[in-house]
């Protein structure tokens, strides 16, 4: 991504110099920098609000209650993860945060979940030995499943998109909620089906 964006910026500067529009390039750079700072401040405020609400929900026991309700789903999707393993808690927290549209809040839990799943992978390799599809440097089935779920990410409230639309003057920033729920529901269902199909193929 760094190379991609760097290349696009470089091409824009070169094109502006060739066509004699360097002043326009300079003005656009200054204007975009100002917008970026304003957007960051807006996003920090929005995310602080929702992360705070999530912390309140956790202290009130709401997160724990939701975790119990989706525990059967976690067992269904991650049969290789033992009950009570820390990976389950991290995965659950990540899914709940993504469901509430708190992508930034979901990232730390996602990293912790992946680290816990990697520990399980290393332990399994130590017990069963390495193979063509099983090694410490090869992502396990649970790791791949978690990555797919994290990317597809069913969202009830797309906080980031609502904030972007509000920042750029949308007449109805929340109108994206319905289409977002449908789109992420479809992507999540497709992701679950894909994971289960690949799991069956691997067993065969």
Buried (B, 14 or more C-beta within 10 A) or exposed (E): EEEEEEEEEEEBBEEBEEEEBEEEBEEEBEEEEEEEEEBEEBBEEBBEEBBEBBEEBBEEEBBEEBBEEBEEEBEEBBEBBEEEBBBBBBBBBBBBBBBBBBBBBBBEBBEBBBEBBBEBBBEBBEEEEEEEEBBEEBBBBBBBBBBBBBEBBBBEBBBBBBBBBBBEEBEEBBEBBEEBBEBBEEBBEEBBEBBEEBBEEEEE
